[in-house]
Each structure stands twice: as structure tokens, then as C-alpha cells.
Amino acid sequence: MSELFISDLHLSPTEPGTVQTFLDFLAGPAREASRLTILGDLFEYWAGDDDLADPFNARIVAALRTLSDSGVRLEFMAGNRDFLIGAAFAGAAGLTLLSDPCVREIDGIRTVLTHGDQLCTDDIDYQRFREEVRKPAWREAFLARPLADRKREIEALRALSEKEKQHKPAQIMDVNADAVAAMCAAHRAQALIHGHTHRQGRHEHLVAGKPCLRWVLGDWNPGRLSALFCAAANWRFSV
């Protein structure tokens, strides 16, 4: 059984190169896998499942559905940009929604999957924001607003976030080693796969005296393909 993991594509009409790279990936390499798991931030942002009819969104959903219908198992975990993706999107795209974090056995290796943003515990302001917007009451109230209003607010929040990043120390936007160890220990994991930081790499950690490998997925902009391939104990990045 071969598995592919990707994250942080940030698909948007303003990045046609990345979009085409993704569509080519779905029509090509992804067809060779038994399962494709997307660990968040598939879109630059997602304002709600009532935006499925948007031509750009419909194009991406159709491509995902084609892959799913071909027999590849397709799974999605929400990221910080697209945590409003819901059941309607999942049904249209033919995929299964995953909780964050979740555990999977891969080649006999107990592996915890997460988007990765909750591991960036040094960024206290972001963690407070994340906690607020993930509350069911906040989600219900936000999705009750008109779609156009939601998009305007999201655009404003994105602009503010980009401005704030210019003044944040780089280290607080990376994962915290203690948070990594705590997640691996809580799930008795031998491996951890996440995205979010855009810092593709392989890291070794000791958790309770036992090794735990951390695989960080890279982002896809501008038009760069970054995927983790796992099969028969051969884990490697495909770029």
C-alpha cells in the first residue's frame, strides 16, 4: 500500500502555476497511490461550503472527485486557511474528513498526522486566535453571515496576518520541540507528519527515550510540487 501526503498548496486563481501543477499531480502521480492525504491549507482560504459553485472551487473539487472515483482513497485534514471546509465539500470531492490530530499505522509505524499549527505554541497570539475560531459557536455565527461579507473579512484578516509576520521572530512561527514531544507521547507515535511551517524536512526526536521521526511537508508555491511518499518502509520526499 503506497501513500502520499501533501499540504500547504494555498490554491488560488492568482497562482495559476500552482493550480496547474496540482491538477497534473492529481491526473498523474497521485493515480499511482492507494491513498492521498491532504494535511490542510489546500486553498488560500475557504469561506464556506456554500461557495462550492464558484468556478475556481468547482474546478478543484471536480479534479479531486475524478481521483476519488478512480479508486484512490482521498482524505483531508483542515488547515488554518481552510478549517471551514465541511461535509458538503467532502461529499462533492469524494473525500473523508480527518480530525486533527489523528493516528495511522503506516508500514507498521504508528504515525500521528496533524496540520501543524497547534504545535507552534510559542506564537501565543495565534494560538489564542486559533482557539477562538475553532469553537462551534464562532463557526456557526460566521457561516450564518452573507458569503460576500465573510470573504471580505477573511481577506482583511489575511492582510493583517501577512503584516504581522514581518515583525514576528522566525522561531515562534516554527513548531515547539516540547509540543512535538507531547503530541508524540500522547499518541505513542513513532513518527509525526505535519505541514503548516513550509519548512520541508526530516527531523529526529527522542520521546521518553524512544526515537520519533518528524516529517515536515513543504508548500507548493510558486508551482513547486512537494509530497511525502510512503511505501514498504521507503519514506521519501518527491519534489
Secondary structure, 3 states (H helix, E strand, C coil): CCEEEECCCCECCCCHHHHHHHHHHHHCHHHHCCEEEECCCCECCCCCHHHCCCHHHHHHHHHHHHHHHCCCEEEEECCCCCCCCCHHHHHHHCCEEECCCEEEEECCEEEEEECCHHHCCCCHHHHHHHHHHCCHHHHHHHHCCCHHHHHHHHHHHHHHHHHHHCCCCHHHHCCCHHHHHHHHHHCCCCEEEECCCCCCEEEEEEECCEEEEEEECCCCCCCCCCEEEEECCEEEEEC
